[in-house]
Amino acid sequence: MIEGQTLFVTEVGSRMWGMATPESDYDHVVVYQVPTRRILEGHRVPETRPTRQYVDEAGREMDISYSEIGHLVAQLIKGNVNNLWTVTSPVVVEPSPVLDALASLARKTVSRASYHSIMGMAQSQYADSVKRAAVRDPHKSLATAYRTARFGITLFETGRIEYRPVSWTVEDREVQAAFRDLAAARDASNLPDAPDEAAFRRLLSDLRLRQLR
């Protein structure tokens, strides 16, 4: 396996939304960079590494996922909401100038391209409320679906990325209404159709080349 340098670490999941409970685990995303020289030598760039789940020395349940910077940037260009959350999360575990630059660019170039990712995420979370109703409080999945939909509505209506907690007792009808509002917000949005791909590519290129100097 080709090792890489950790660039930054952020927190996603319930803590990102300010909705953590005593039972909540810690969802960290580690963004790393494969050595540029290894790429030029023809080695394949691993987009991710296997996730890790463990209990740390403080007794915290940790869920760690990994993303190579090139893969992250490619997904940001597509408007992927998971990666948008990764770089704009208000909870930063390990900061860096790279994160600052990505977060600034992501916030400045939000677009309607994120609609399908946001709606798909929200609908998947909603389906989970039905699928796992026998083993998990369905209101938890309803709440996660609702907050994702509300995130998208705010994004398309205002162009702002905001993380607002919602009630854990949200009802099915409220989620369905949020889905309709999300589609309407996308249709009425004045945001561009896609992020500024060239700006993201320049940022990644500069980062890769800097390693060679």
PyMOL commands that set and color helices and strands:
alter all, ss='L'
color gray80, all
select helices_A, chain A and resi 13-15+36-40+69-78+81-88+97-108+112-131+138-158+172-188+197-210
alter helices_A, ss='H'
color red, helices_A
select strands_A, chain A and resi 5-12+26-33+52-55+61-68+92-94
alter strands_A, ss='S'
color yellow, strands_A
deselect
rebuild
show_as cartoon
